[in-house]
């Protein structure tokens, strides 16, 4: 059993200014004091600093007097509370969960609902901090005393009711382990659906859209629908593929997501039910080496209306996830899959963290987390990477 220690809780609040932290702890330094826990945050130039110290009980009055004098000198408020306790800091706790909430805007009712769900399970919020303020707000809750499954189940209801995206992940060193992040292309990495762009060039857009709708209703499977749609492209000049490439635009935040992940040593991979002839130049430009997609047959400069090789469908995407994880040397628990459609469901459910990106309700329901904002780099916040860290890395790169 840990020996009981006499402790002092110090709470400093006021307008932030250089030297406050130094002077506070300078006031404590003449005494036999140890720092047990400490936290400081600045919001709109307002400083909140808390410290838990271990001390000799006989020195409590003298420390309190010196802190009061320090408060007057600095023009801040300092409150103290002294008592005997067994020291415990957040660093000593295990089994912590990290709950990340994304919203635009973040409403008080959503925060209240999240906190309520946590307390209903007898869990405790150890820390709350903002990791991004634009283009969306990201807030991370560090929670003790609950399991990932029970919290996730409760938060799923809150996500829909309060229009907030939520992810629950276990803490510990493995949270920062190397990851494989694999993503879909159409309506995920890029803003368009490539086959619809091709269909428009061939004058068969309405037929392609109708076949797609039938597949979405479950009347035909993905492979059958893909072959039917590609058959409608027969006779289209191969030059059109290059024209369509120029129409493709990346989803906002895609470059930031990929660049940041690569800088941090993670592996990014692509798996698409679309066509390699259209997307490969973009994938290579982004520095992505692991990718799979379908291939169109071209003879004498014309599309034949058929496909070459195995079809990249729903099961094949999950296979690609496992294959790429082995190549990258990443455990399946450390994989992240991002997609928007039913064709992505198998890889989303197989990944350590499945993320539904602006997806249909069925995909959102199957995923571990969802992103509703149209910014792909929001995935970084779900991983615990702060916006400030991303921007600092970008600035350093520009200065290099």
Secondary structure, DSSP 8 states (H G I E B T S, - for coil): ----EEEEEEEEEEE--TTHHHHHHHHHTTS--EEEEEEEEEETTEEEEEEEEE--GGGHHHHHHHHHHHHHHHT-EEEEEEEEE----GGG--S-EEEEEEESS--HHHHHHHHHHHHHTT-EEEEEEEEE-SSSEEEEEEEES--HHHHHHHHHHHHHHHT-EEEEEE-SGGGGS--EEEE-TBTTTBSS-HHHHHHHHHT-HHHHHHHHHHHHTTSS-HHHHHHHHHHTTTT-BTHHHHHHHHH--B-TTHHHHHHHHHHTT-EEEEEEEEEHHHHHHHHHHTT--EEEEEEEEEETTEEEEEEESS---HHHHHHHHHHHHHHHT--GGGEEEEE-SGGGHHHHHHSSEEEEES--HHHHHHSSEEE-SS-TTHHHHHTT--HHHHHHHHHHHHH-
